[in-house]
């Protein structure tokens, strides 16, 4: 190790590693093609729809077809709306609280509402629950998805449990890939709440970091085969594929749930941004085109992930109780400190000029009971900055270990 923590702190570095955002280079892949996807004065869709006007609350037909191609369902099972899948997840929970699901009464009538939360997990899922007064029950992850023995016991016994958050492929932040057995058990398990839902956040379906394109079982098909056709609500978006702030989001589910969504959402909208949908459809065209684009994303991202894991190996390999993930896809690396040192590591990193996601953010209410998990987000900074930040994070952890003695 050629540099100490004290030496590093004197460098006066300022690097933001707090969130998994696409880099400017990734955004550049699509900015010009999307801007040119529609000719001047072109507003009409394939079916003659004037995309400047109101209407088509479920999305343009061709946008729904694109979503169906990407998600492995029929167009009638897809809603193409909005920019962010997070918005759709929030609204789905809020709609259920206010109005109930298609097959139930308003969740608010029951008083207590709970969700199962696999951990470490996505902090914004947990923020939705916290904002809407939903009780959160942490669920351990196993490497193949949530601990299904725990999940099955909980949902069978407690009718207040109305849902579970799932990121089935390249999970945020652990890189978890749900096994076929886990998916089948989630689809078929008996629940005390008849209106229980799987909130299936398929955010990283195409975000491969290796040549191997991992896949998971189709959860909507699995639920239908198990006799629970309305159980899964699948969410996805193009936010980390095209333009993060101006993309296209999808919900996929049963026809009954699509009708439910339309009834609930019709109160707050007369239709989505169909011009944005049109330009995305014209640019992406189909799944093959999208996968070609994602190969360019992978070429930009893989060196950054390699830089982090290589640096961690060089600086941290000899420390007991320290480990990190080497994800096959997605946007994050999970770094595990010895118990009780995650918060101190973040504080030391901040003193050295590196802003990280707060320790505990991947747990409900930001409380990691072992204070050991850190989420590392290598995607946004330039490669040289990622290398330097990984060095600073590793040196900060090493200093935290040394302080303990």
C-alpha positions as CSV (number, residue, x, y, z in Angstrom):
1,X,0.0,0.0,0.0
2,X,1.7,3.1,-1.3
3,X,-0.4,5.8,0.5
4,X,-1.9,6.1,4.0
5,X,-5.2,7.6,5.0
6,X,-3.5,10.7,6.3
7,X,-1.7,11.2,3.0
8,X,-4.9,10.7,1.1
9,X,-6.8,13.2,3.2
10,X,-4.2,15.9,2.4
11,X,-4.9,15.5,-1.4
12,X,-8.0,17.7,-1.1
13,X,-10.2,15.5,-3.2
14,X,-13.9,16.1,-3.7
15,X,-15.8,13.1,-5.2
16,X,-19.5,12.4,-5.0
17,X,-20.3,8.6,-4.7
18,X,-23.7,9.0,-3.1
19,X,-26.1,7.8,-5.8
20,X,-26.2,5.4,-8.7
21,X,-26.7,7.9,-11.5
22,X,-25.7,7.4,-15.1
23,X,-22.6,9.4,-16.2
24,X,-22.7,12.1,-18.8
25,X,-21.0,9.7,-21.2
26,X,-23.9,7.3,-20.8
27,X,-26.4,10.1,-21.3
28,X,-24.5,11.1,-24.4
29,X,-25.2,7.7,-26.0
30,X,-28.9,8.7,-26.5
31,X,-29.2,12.5,-26.3
32,X,-28.6,13.3,-30.0
33,X,-30.5,10.2,-31.4
34,X,-33.5,10.9,-29.2
35,X,-33.5,14.6,-30.1
36,X,-33.5,13.6,-33.8
37,X,-36.0,10.8,-33.5
38,X,-38.8,13.0,-34.5
39,X,-38.6,15.3,-37.5
40,X,-39.7,18.9,-37.2
41,X,-43.4,19.1,-37.0
42,X,-43.9,15.4,-36.6
43,X,-46.5,14.7,-34.0
44,X,-48.6,11.8,-35.3
45,X,-48.2,8.2,-34.1
46,X,-48.4,5.1,-36.1
47,X,-52.2,4.9,-35.7
48,X,-52.8,8.6,-36.5
49,X,-52.9,9.8,-32.9
50,X,-51.9,13.5,-32.4
51,X,-49.4,13.1,-29.6
52,X,-49.7,16.7,-28.6
53,X,-53.2,16.2,-27.3
54,X,-54.9,14.6,-24.3
55,X,-55.9,11.0,-24.1
56,X,-54.5,7.4,-24.2
57,X,-54.0,7.2,-20.5
58,X,-52.4,3.7,-20.7
59,X,-49.9,4.9,-23.3
60,X,-49.5,4.9,-27.0
61,X,-50.2,1.5,-28.5
62,X,-46.6,1.2,-29.9
63,X,-45.2,2.3,-26.5
64,X,-47.2,-0.5,-24.8
65,X,-45.9,-2.9,-27.4
66,X,-42.3,-1.9,-26.8
67,X,-42.9,-2.4,-23.1
68,X,-44.4,-5.8,-23.8
69,X,-41.4,-6.8,-25.9
70,X,-39.0,-5.8,-23.2
71,X,-40.8,-7.4,-20.3
72,X,-42.1,-10.6,-21.8
73,X,-45.8,-9.9,-21.6
74,X,-48.6,-8.9,-24.0
75,X,-49.3,-5.2,-24.8
76,X,-52.7,-5.4,-23.1
77,X,-50.8,-6.2,-19.8
78,X,-48.6,-3.0,-20.1
79,X,-49.1,0.6,-19.0
80,X,-46.6,3.0,-20.5
81,X,-46.7,6.2,-18.5
82,X,-44.5,8.7,-16.9
83,X,-40.7,9.0,-16.7
84,X,-39.9,7.1,-13.5
85,X,-40.9,3.7,-12.3
86,X,-40.4,5.0,-8.7
87,X,-43.4,7.3,-9.3
88,X,-45.5,4.4,-10.4
89,X,-44.5,2.3,-7.3
90,X,-45.4,5.2,-5.0
91,X,-48.7,5.7,-6.8
92,X,-49.6,1.9,-6.7
93,X,-49.1,1.9,-2.9
94,X,-51.0,5.1,-2.4
95,X,-53.9,3.9,-4.7
96,X,-54.1,0.7,-2.7
97,X,-54.2,2.6,0.6
98,X,-56.9,4.9,-0.6
99,X,-58.9,2.6,-2.8
100,X,-57.8,-0.9,-2.3
101,X,-56.5,-3.3,-4.9
102,X,-58.7,-4.8,-7.6
103,X,-59.8,-7.6,-5.3
104,X,-60.0,-5.8,-1.9
105,X,-61.0,-2.9,0.3
106,X,-58.9,0.2,0.9
107,X,-55.9,-0.8,2.9
108,X,-56.3,2.1,5.2
109,X,-59.5,0.5,6.6
110,X,-57.4,-2.2,8.2
111,X,-55.3,0.3,10.2
112,X,-52.0,-1.5,10.3
113,X,-50.3,-2.0,6.9
114,X,-47.0,-3.8,6.5
115,X,-44.5,-4.6,3.8
116,X,-41.7,-7.2,3.7
117,X,-38.4,-5.5,2.9
118,X,-35.5,-7.6,1.8
119,X,-32.3,-6.1,3.1
120,X,-29.9,-4.7,2.2
121,X,-32.4,-3.1,-0.2
122,X,-33.4,0.0,-2.2
123,X,-33.6,3.0,0.1
124,X,-36.4,4.7,-2.0
125,X,-38.7,1.7,-1.6
126,X,-38.3,2.1,2.2
127,X,-38.9,5.9,1.9
128,X,-42.2,5.2,0.2
129,X,-43.3,3.0,3.1
130,X,-42.1,5.5,5.7
131,X,-43.9,8.4,3.9
132,X,-47.2,6.5,3.6
133,X,-47.2,5.0,7.1
134,X,-46.5,1.4,6.1
135,X,-44.8,-0.8,8.7
136,X,-41.6,-2.4,7.4
137,X,-40.4,-5.9,8.2
138,X,-36.8,-6.6,7.2
139,X,-36.2,-9.9,5.4
140,X,-32.7,-11.4,5.1
141,X,-31.3,-12.1,1.6
142,X,-29.7,-15.4,0.9
143,X,-27.8,-14.9,-2.4
144,X,-30.8,-16.3,-4.3
145,X,-33.4,-13.8,-3.2
146,X,-35.2,-13.3,0.1
147,X,-35.2,-16.0,2.8
148,X,-38.3,-17.8,1.7
149,X,-38.9,-19.8,4.9
150,X,-39.1,-16.5,6.7
151,X,-41.3,-14.9,4.0
152,X,-43.7,-17.7,3.8
153,X,-44.1,-17.9,7.6
154,X,-44.7,-14.1,7.8
155,X,-47.3,-13.8,5.0
156,X,-49.2,-16.8,6.1
157,X,-49.6,-15.5,9.7
158,X,-50.1,-11.8,9.3
159,X,-53.0,-10.3,7.2
160,X,-51.5,-6.8,7.7
161,X,-48.7,-7.8,5.3
162,X,-49.9,-6.5,2.0
163,X,-46.7,-6.6,-0.1
164,X,-43.0,-7.3,-0.5
165,X,-40.5,-5.2,-2.4
166,X,-38.4,-7.2,-4.8
167,X,-35.6,-6.3,-7.2
168,X,-35.2,-9.7,-8.8
169,X,-32.2,-9.2,-11.1
170,X,-28.9,-7.4,-10.1
171,X,-30.6,-6.2,-6.9
172,X,-29.9,-2.7,-5.5
173,X,-27.5,-2.8,-3.8
174,X,-26.3,-6.4,-3.5
175,X,-26.5,-7.6,-7.1
176,X,-28.7,-10.5,-6.0
177,X,-30.2,-12.7,-8.7
178,X,-33.4,-14.4,-7.7
179,X,-33.4,-18.1,-8.3
180,X,-36.2,-20.0,-10.1
181,X,-37.2,-21.7,-6.9
182,X,-37.5,-18.4,-5.0
183,X,-39.7,-16.9,-7.8
184,X,-42.0,-20.0,-7.8
185,X,-42.3,-19.9,-4.0
186,X,-43.2,-16.2,-4.1
187,X,-45.8,-16.8,-6.8
188,X,-47.4,-19.8,-5.1
189,X,-47.2,-19.0,-1.3
190,X,-50.3,-18.8,0.7
191,X,-51.0,-15.4,2.2
192,X,-53.3,-14.3,5.0
193,X,-54.0,-11.1,3.0
194,X,-56.1,-12.0,-0.1
195,X,-54.9,-8.8,-1.7
196,X,-51.2,-9.3,-1.2
197,X,-49.0,-8.0,-4.0
198,X,-45.4,-8.5,-5.2
199,X,-43.9,-5.1,-6.0
200,X,-41.6,-6.4,-8.7
201,X,-39.0,-3.7,-9.4
202,X,-37.3,-5.0,-12.5
203,X,-35.0,-2.0,-12.7
204,X,-31.9,-3.7,-14.0
205,X,-33.2,-6.3,-16.4
206,X,-30.9,-5.1,-19.2
207,X,-28.0,-3.7,-17.1
208,X,-25.5,-6.5,-17.6
209,X,-21.9,-6.0,-16.6
210,X,-20.5,-9.1,-18.2
211,X,-21.1,-10.9,-21.5
212,X,-23.5,-13.2,-19.8
213,X,-27.0,-11.8,-19.9
214,X,-28.6,-13.2,-16.8
215,X,-32.4,-13.6,-16.7
216,X,-35.0,-14.5,-14.2
217,X,-38.3,-16.4,-14.5
218,X,-41.2,-14.4,-15.7
219,X,-43.0,-13.5,-12.5
220,X,-46.3,-12.6,-14.1
221,X,-46.4,-16.0,-15.8
222,X,-45.4,-17.8,-12.6
223,X,-48.2,-16.1,-10.6
224,X,-50.7,-17.0,-13.2
225,X,-49.6,-20.6,-13.3
226,X,-49.8,-20.7,-9.5
227,X,-53.4,-19.5,-9.5
228,X,-52.6,-15.9,-8.4
229,X,-52.8,-14.0,-11.7
230,X,-53.2,-10.6,-10.0
231,X,-50.3,-11.0,-7.5
232,X,-47.5,-9.4,-9.4
233,X,-47.1,-5.7,-10.2
234,X,-44.0,-5.4,-12.4
235,X,-42.3,-2.0,-12.7
236,X,-39.5,-0.9,-15.1
237,X,-38.2,2.1,-16.9
238,X,-35.7,3.3,-19.4
239,X,-34.3,5.9,-17.0
240,X,-30.8,4.4,-16.9
241,X,-31.0,3.3,-20.6
242,X,-31.9,6.6,-22.4
243,X,-32.2,9.9,-20.5
244,X,-32.5,9.6,-16.7
245,X,-34.7,12.6,-16.3
246,X,-36.8,12.2,-19.4
247,X,-37.4,8.5,-20.0
248,X,-40.3,6.1,-20.2
249,X,-41.7,3.9,-17.4
250,X,-43.9,0.8,-17.5
251,X,-46.2,-1.2,-15.3
252,X,-46.9,-4.8,-16.4
253,X,-49.5,-7.0,-14.7
254,X,-52.8,-8.9,-15.3
255,X,-55.5,-7.3,-17.4
256,X,-57.5,-6.9,-14.2
257,X,-54.7,-4.9,-12.5
258,X,-54.3,-2.8,-15.6
259,X,-58.0,-1.9,-15.4
260,X,-57.5,-1.1,-11.7
261,X,-54.6,1.2,-12.5
262,X,-56.6,3.0,-15.1
263,X,-59.5,3.6,-12.7
264,X,-57.3,4.9,-10.0
265,X,-55.0,7.0,-12.1
266,X,-57.8,8.6,-14.2
267,X,-58.5,11.0,-11.3
268,X,-55.0,12.6,-11.6
269,X,-54.2,12.5,-15.3
270,X,-55.7,12.8,-18.7
271,X,-52.8,11.2,-20.4
272,X,-49.0,10.8,-20.5
273,X,-46.4,12.6,-22.5
274,X,-47.0,10.9,-25.8
275,X,-44.4,12.9,-27.7
276,X,-41.7,11.5,-25.4
277,X,-43.2,8.0,-25.9
278,X,-43.2,8.5,-29.7
279,X,-39.5,9.5,-29.8
280,X,-38.5,6.6,-27.6
281,X,-40.3,4.1,-29.8
282,X,-38.9,5.6,-33.0
283,X,-35.3,5.5,-31.5
284,X,-35.3,2.1,-29.7
285,X,-37.7,0.3,-32.0
286,X,-37.3,-3.1,-30.3
287,X,-35.5,-5.2,-27.8
288,X,-32.6,-6.0,-30.1
289,X,-31.9,-2.3,-30.6
290,X,-32.1,-1.7,-26.8
291,X,-29.6,-4.6,-26.1
292,X,-27.2,-3.1,-28.6
293,X,-27.4,0.2,-26.8
294,X,-26.8,-1.5,-23.4
295,X,-23.6,-3.1,-24.8
296,X,-22.2,0.5,-25.0
297,X,-23.3,1.2,-21.5
298,X,-21.5,-1.9,-20.3
299,X,-18.3,-0.8,-22.0
300,X,-18.4,2.4,-20.1
301,X,-19.4,0.9,-16.7
302,X,-17.4,-2.4,-16.5
303,X,-14.0,-0.6,-16.1
304,X,-15.4,1.4,-13.2
305,X,-16.6,-1.7,-11.3
306,X,-13.4,-3.4,-12.0
307,X,-11.5,-0.4,-10.6
308,X,-13.4,-0.6,-7.3
309,X,-13.1,-4.3,-6.8
310,X,-9.4,-4.3,-7.8
311,X,-8.6,-1.5,-5.4
312,X,-10.5,-3.1,-2.6
313,X,-8.5,-6.3,-3.1
314,X,-5.2,-4.4,-3.0
315,X,-6.0,-2.5,0.2
316,X,-8.6,-4.6,2.2
317,X,-7.9,-8.3,1.4
318,X,-6.0,-9.0,4.6
319,X,-8.7,-7.5,6.9
320,X,-10.9,-10.0,8.8
321,X,-14.6,-9.4,8.5
322,X,-14.3,-7.3,5.4
323,X,-15.9,-8.4,2.1
324,X,-17.5,-6.9,-1.0
325,X,-19.7,-8.0,-3.9
326,X,-18.5,-8.4,-7.5
327,X,-21.9,-7.9,-9.2
328,X,-22.7,-9.3,-12.6
329,X,-25.0,-6.4,-13.4
330,X,-26.8,-3.4,-12.0
331,X,-25.4,-0.2,-10.5
332,X,-23.9,-0.9,-7.1
333,X,-21.2,-2.7,-5.1
334,X,-22.0,-3.7,-1.5
335,X,-19.0,-3.3,0.9
336,X,-19.3,-5.0,4.3
337,X,-17.2,-3.8,7.2
338,X,-16.7,-5.5,10.5
339,X,-19.7,-5.0,12.7
340,X,-20.0,-1.5,14.0
341,X,-17.7,0.3,11.6
342,X,-19.9,1.3,8.6
343,X,-20.8,4.7,10.0
344,X,-17.3,5.5,11.0
345,X,-16.0,4.5,7.6
346,X,-18.4,7.0,5.9
347,X,-17.4,9.7,8.3
348,X,-13.7,9.1,7.6
349,X,-14.4,9.1,3.9
350,X,-16.2,12.4,4.1
351,X,-13.2,13.9,5.9
352,X,-11.1,12.7,3.0
353,X,-13.4,14.4,0.5
354,X,-15.5,11.4,-0.6
355,X,-19.3,11.6,-0.2
356,X,-20.9,8.2,0.2
357,X,-24.5,7.0,0.7
358,X,-25.2,7.1,4.5
359,X,-24.4,3.9,6.3
360,X,-27.7,2.1,7.0
361,X,-29.5,3.6,4.0
362,X,-30.2,0.1,2.6
363,X,-32.3,-0.7,5.7
364,X,-35.7,0.5,6.8
365,X,-35.5,3.8,8.6
366,X,-31.8,3.9,7.8
367,X,-31.0,1.5,10.7
368,X,-28.5,-1.3,9.9
369,X,-28.6,-3.4,13.1
370,X,-25.0,-4.5,12.6
371,X,-23.7,-1.2,11.2
372,X,-21.7,-3.0,8.6
373,X,-23.2,-2.4,5.1
374,X,-22.0,0.3,2.7
375,X,-23.4,1.0,-0.8
376,X,-20.8,2.0,-3.3
377,X,-22.0,3.7,-6.5
378,X,-19.3,3.7,-9.2
379,X,-21.4,4.8,-12.2
380,X,-21.5,8.6,-12.1
381,X,-17.9,9.8,-11.7
382,X,-15.2,9.6,-14.3
383,X,-13.0,6.4,-14.3
384,X,-10.0,8.2,-12.7
385,X,-12.3,9.6,-10.0
386,X,-13.8,6.2,-9.3
387,X,-10.3,4.7,-8.9
388,X,-9.4,7.5,-6.5
389,X,-12.6,7.2,-4.6
390,X,-12.2,3.5,-4.2
391,X,-8.8,4.1,-2.7
392,X,-10.1,6.6,-0.3
393,X,-13.0,4.4,0.8
394,X,-10.7,1.5,1.3
395,X,-8.2,3.6,3.3
396,X,-11.1,5.0,5.4
397,X,-12.2,1.5,6.3
398,X,-8.7,0.5,7.1
399,X,-8.3,3.5,9.4
400,X,-11.6,2.6,11.1
401,X,-10.4,-0.9,11.8
402,X,-7.0,0.5,13.1
403,X,-8.9,2.9,15.4
404,X,-10.7,0.0,17.0
405,X,-7.4,-1.7,17.7
